[in-house]
Amino acid sequence: MVRLRVSQILEEQNKTDYWLMTRLNMCYRNYTNMVTGVTKSIRYDILDKMSKLLEVPISELLEQVDDEPEK
């Protein structure tokens, strides 16, 4: 499974979710769904803009984690 590391990066940079959400011009619900992994897809332009705003390569925005066991 792949997930976003946005929350960790924001914390490292002493920035807030609100800071990023407003600069991405996203509503709270869509932003929260994206960073918590509820959303199943993310547009390339959003990844590109996040990368530029946070000044990190796109590869640092993503991490691969073990799939959670099904219940």
Secondary structure, DSSP 4 states (H G I P E B T S, - for coil): -EEE-HHHHHHHTT--HHHHHHHHT--HHHHHHHHTT--S---HHHHHHHHHHHTS-HHHHEEE-PPPPP-
